[in-house]
Amino acid sequence: MTATEGTSTEGASGVGAGLRTVFGAVLFIAWGVATVLWVYSAVLALVGGEAGPAIRGVCALLLMILLAGMEGLEVAVIDRWRQLYPERSTSDLAGWLAARQLFVALICTTATLLAEPELVAVPFSSMEVTGGFALKAFTIVWTGLTLLWFMQIFPKHMAATNPDRYLGLTQRAFFPVVEVVRKIGIAQPGEWVAWVAQNRLDWHAEPGIELETPSRRGASLAEAWAALVPDRASGIRRSPDERAGGPTES
């Protein structure tokens, strides 16, 4: 690479990073404005004697906080599973993760439904957005960005940075709830689907993914989820050559 090409590449990279920053800033400002409108609309309804929107909004926020706890917990548990439960296998971790997913599915859906306002009122004006596509789009965009930034990316980063501290704050409150979900088998149909698809499609784990063998390090995300179907743990970690040409002779 010549010096000119290197300078051109660095310039393009700098422009791309700048555009990304500008777009992120504009998006964050737009989210802030939408948040003000969302809160203002709920307060306006409450002052007018209608408590429903405010109650639904508070419930949506509480569910989002629960989701944030669960999302960070996934990262921390995967990283510290061997230390927390040295006697339990990776397939046990997979079952725990599958049970945890119930909260993600339910909370994302329920929080979006609860967060939808009956109308969006603009402060210091008589302008209102009521019903129709615009209100649905407002709810989906605001809820989606709120969940993405503050209930997924943020807690996952905090848990990855200091999993022990994160577990100290959340383990006592959240572990029993996830364990109840795991024991009653709500995630079981999903495990059956995974088992059938894995067998029908001859879907083998990639080389290096450990499904059952304990180790001192924490399980990776791939290893944790691959162990959801422990029945095929033995003999499925084959190389790409073996998968293409069949088993090699010993």
C-alpha positions as CSV (number, residue, x, y, z in Angstrom):
1,M,0.0,0.0,0.0
2,T,1.3,3.4,-1.0
3,A,1.4,6.4,1.3
4,T,-1.4,8.0,-0.8
5,E,-3.6,4.9,-0.5
6,G,-3.0,4.8,3.3
7,T,-3.9,8.5,3.6
8,S,-7.0,7.9,1.5
9,T,-8.0,4.9,3.6
10,E,-7.5,6.8,6.9
11,G,-9.5,9.8,5.5
12,A,-12.4,7.6,4.5
13,S,-12.3,5.9,7.9
14,G,-12.4,9.2,9.6
15,V,-15.3,10.5,7.5
16,G,-17.2,7.3,8.2
17,A,-16.6,7.6,12.0
18,G,-17.7,11.2,11.9
19,L,-20.9,10.4,10.0
20,R,-21.6,7.6,12.5
21,T,-21.1,10.0,15.4
22,V,-23.3,12.6,13.9
23,F,-26.1,10.1,13.1
24,G,-25.9,8.7,16.6
25,A,-26.1,12.2,18.1
26,V,-29.1,13.1,16.0
27,L,-30.8,9.8,16.8
28,F,-30.2,10.3,20.6
29,I,-31.5,13.9,20.4
30,A,-34.6,12.7,18.6
31,W,-35.1,10.0,21.2
32,G,-34.8,12.6,24.0
33,V,-37.5,14.7,22.3
34,A,-39.7,11.7,21.9
35,T,-39.2,10.8,25.6
36,V,-40.3,14.3,26.7
37,L,-43.4,14.0,24.5
38,W,-44.1,10.6,25.9
39,V,-43.8,11.7,29.5
40,Y,-45.7,15.0,28.9
41,S,-48.6,13.1,27.3
42,A,-48.9,10.8,30.3
43,V,-48.7,13.6,32.8
44,L,-51.2,15.7,30.8
45,A,-53.7,12.8,30.9
46,L,-53.1,12.3,34.6
47,V,-53.8,16.0,35.3
48,G,-56.9,15.7,33.3
49,G,-58.1,12.9,35.6
50,E,-57.1,9.9,33.5
51,A,-54.6,7.8,35.4
52,G,-54.5,4.9,32.9
53,P,-51.7,6.2,30.6
54,A,-49.4,7.1,33.6
55,I,-50.0,3.7,35.2
56,R,-49.3,1.8,32.0
57,G,-46.2,3.9,31.5
58,V,-44.8,3.1,34.9
59,C,-45.5,-0.6,34.4
60,A,-43.7,-0.4,31.1
61,L,-40.7,1.2,32.7
62,L,-40.6,-1.4,35.5
63,L,-40.7,-4.2,33.0
64,M,-37.9,-2.6,31.0
65,I,-35.8,-2.4,34.2
66,L,-36.5,-6.1,34.8
67,L,-35.3,-6.8,31.2
68,A,-32.1,-4.8,31.8
69,G,-31.4,-7.0,34.8
70,M,-32.0,-10.1,32.8
71,E,-29.9,-9.1,29.8
72,G,-26.9,-8.3,31.8
73,L,-27.4,-11.5,33.8
74,E,-27.0,-13.5,30.6
75,V,-23.5,-12.2,30.1
76,A,-22.4,-12.5,33.7
77,V,-23.8,-16.0,34.1
78,I,-22.1,-17.3,30.9
79,D,-18.8,-15.8,32.1
80,R,-19.0,-17.1,35.7
81,W,-21.0,-20.4,35.2
82,R,-18.0,-22.6,36.0
83,Q,-17.3,-20.7,39.3
84,L,-21.0,-20.6,40.3
85,Y,-21.8,-24.2,39.6
86,P,-18.6,-26.2,39.0
87,E,-20.6,-29.5,39.2
88,R,-23.1,-28.5,36.5
89,S,-22.6,-29.0,32.8
90,T,-22.9,-26.6,29.9
91,S,-26.2,-28.1,28.9
92,D,-27.5,-27.0,32.3
93,L,-26.4,-23.5,31.4
94,A,-28.1,-23.8,28.1
95,G,-31.4,-24.7,29.8
96,W,-31.0,-21.8,32.2
97,L,-30.4,-19.4,29.2
98,A,-33.4,-20.8,27.4
99,A,-35.6,-20.1,30.4
100,R,-34.2,-16.6,30.7
101,Q,-35.3,-15.9,27.2
102,L,-39.0,-16.0,28.3
103,F,-38.5,-12.7,30.0
104,V,-37.0,-11.1,26.9
105,A,-39.9,-12.3,24.7
106,L,-42.6,-11.3,27.2
107,I,-41.2,-8.0,28.3
108,C,-40.4,-6.7,24.8
109,T,-43.9,-7.4,23.7
110,T,-45.7,-6.3,26.8
111,A,-43.6,-3.1,27.3
112,T,-44.3,-2.0,23.8
113,L,-48.1,-2.5,24.3
114,L,-48.1,-0.7,27.6
115,A,-45.8,2.1,26.4
116,E,-48.1,3.1,23.6
117,P,-49.9,6.3,24.5
118,E,-53.4,7.1,23.6
119,L,-52.1,10.3,22.1
120,V,-48.9,12.3,21.8
121,A,-49.4,15.9,22.9
122,V,-46.9,18.7,21.9
123,P,-46.2,21.0,24.8
124,F,-47.2,24.7,24.5
125,S,-49.5,24.0,21.5
126,S,-52.7,22.4,20.6
127,M,-51.1,19.8,18.3
128,E,-51.8,16.2,19.0
129,V,-51.0,12.8,17.4
130,T,-53.9,10.5,17.9
131,G,-54.2,6.9,16.6
132,G,-53.2,5.7,13.2
133,F,-49.8,4.8,11.7
134,A,-48.0,7.8,13.2
135,L,-48.8,6.8,16.8
136,K,-47.8,3.2,16.1
137,A,-44.5,4.3,14.5
138,F,-43.8,6.6,17.5
139,T,-44.3,3.8,20.0
140,I,-42.3,1.2,18.1
141,V,-39.3,3.6,17.5
142,W,-39.2,5.0,21.0
143,T,-39.7,1.7,22.7
144,G,-37.2,-0.1,20.4
145,L,-34.5,2.5,21.0
146,T,-35.1,2.6,24.7
147,L,-34.9,-1.2,24.9
148,L,-31.8,-1.4,22.7
149,W,-29.7,1.3,24.3
150,F,-30.6,1.1,28.0
151,M,-32.0,-2.3,28.6
152,Q,-29.7,-4.4,26.4
153,I,-26.4,-2.7,25.3
154,F,-25.9,-0.9,28.6
155,P,-26.5,-3.7,31.1
156,K,-24.6,-6.2,28.9
157,H,-21.5,-3.9,28.9
158,M,-21.7,-3.4,32.6
159,A,-22.0,-7.2,33.2
160,A,-19.1,-7.9,30.9
161,T,-16.9,-5.3,32.5
162,N,-17.5,-6.6,36.1
163,P,-19.5,-9.9,36.1
164,D,-18.9,-10.6,39.8
165,R,-20.2,-7.2,40.9
166,Y,-23.2,-7.5,38.5
167,L,-24.0,-10.9,39.9
168,G,-23.8,-9.5,43.5
169,L,-26.5,-7.0,42.6
170,T,-28.8,-9.2,40.6
171,Q,-28.3,-12.9,41.5
172,R,-30.4,-13.0,44.6
173,A,-33.4,-11.3,43.0
174,F,-33.4,-12.9,39.5
175,F,-31.9,-16.4,39.9
176,P,-34.9,-17.9,41.7
177,V,-37.4,-16.5,39.1
178,V,-35.4,-18.0,36.2
179,E,-35.0,-21.3,38.0
180,V,-38.8,-21.6,38.4
181,V,-39.3,-20.9,34.7
182,R,-36.7,-23.6,33.9
183,K,-38.2,-26.2,36.2
184,I,-41.8,-25.8,34.9
185,G,-40.6,-26.3,31.3
186,I,-41.9,-23.3,29.5
187,A,-38.8,-23.3,27.2
188,Q,-39.2,-27.1,26.5
189,P,-41.0,-26.8,23.1
190,G,-38.2,-24.5,21.9
191,E,-35.7,-27.2,22.9
192,W,-37.7,-29.8,21.0
193,V,-37.7,-27.7,17.9
194,A,-33.9,-27.2,18.2
195,W,-33.4,-30.9,18.6
196,V,-35.6,-31.9,15.6
197,A,-34.0,-29.2,13.3
198,Q,-30.5,-30.2,14.4
199,N,-31.1,-33.8,13.5
200,R,-33.0,-33.2,10.3
201,L,-30.5,-30.7,8.9
202,D,-27.5,-32.6,10.2
203,W,-26.5,-29.3,11.9
204,H,-23.1,-30.0,13.6
205,A,-21.4,-27.8,16.1
206,E,-18.3,-26.0,14.9
207,P,-14.9,-27.4,15.9
208,G,-13.7,-26.0,19.2
209,I,-17.2,-25.6,20.7
210,E,-17.3,-27.5,24.0
211,L,-20.7,-28.8,24.9
212,E,-20.1,-30.9,28.0
213,T,-16.4,-30.8,28.9
214,P,-15.9,-28.5,31.9
215,S,-13.0,-26.1,31.9
216,R,-11.6,-23.4,34.1
217,R,-12.6,-20.6,31.7
218,G,-16.1,-19.4,31.3
219,A,-18.3,-20.8,28.5
220,S,-18.6,-18.7,25.4
221,L,-22.0,-17.7,24.1
222,A,-21.8,-20.2,21.3
223,E,-20.8,-23.0,23.6
224,A,-23.6,-22.2,26.0
225,W,-26.4,-22.2,23.4
226,A,-24.9,-25.1,21.4
227,A,-25.3,-27.3,24.5
228,L,-29.1,-26.8,24.5
229,V,-29.4,-30.2,22.9
230,P,-27.1,-32.4,24.9
231,D,-28.2,-35.6,23.2
232,R,-25.9,-34.9,20.3
233,A,-23.0,-33.7,22.4
234,S,-20.9,-36.7,21.6
235,G,-19.3,-37.0,18.2
236,I,-20.7,-33.8,16.7
237,R,-17.7,-31.6,17.0
238,R,-16.3,-32.4,13.6
239,S,-14.0,-30.4,11.3
240,P,-15.2,-28.9,8.1
241,D,-13.4,-31.6,6.1
242,E,-15.1,-34.3,8.1
243,R,-18.5,-32.7,7.5
244,A,-17.8,-32.4,3.8
245,G,-16.3,-35.9,3.2
246,G,-17.7,-38.0,6.0
247,P,-15.8,-39.4,9.0
248,T,-12.1,-39.9,8.7
249,E,-10.5,-43.3,9.4
250,S,-8.6,-43.7,12.6
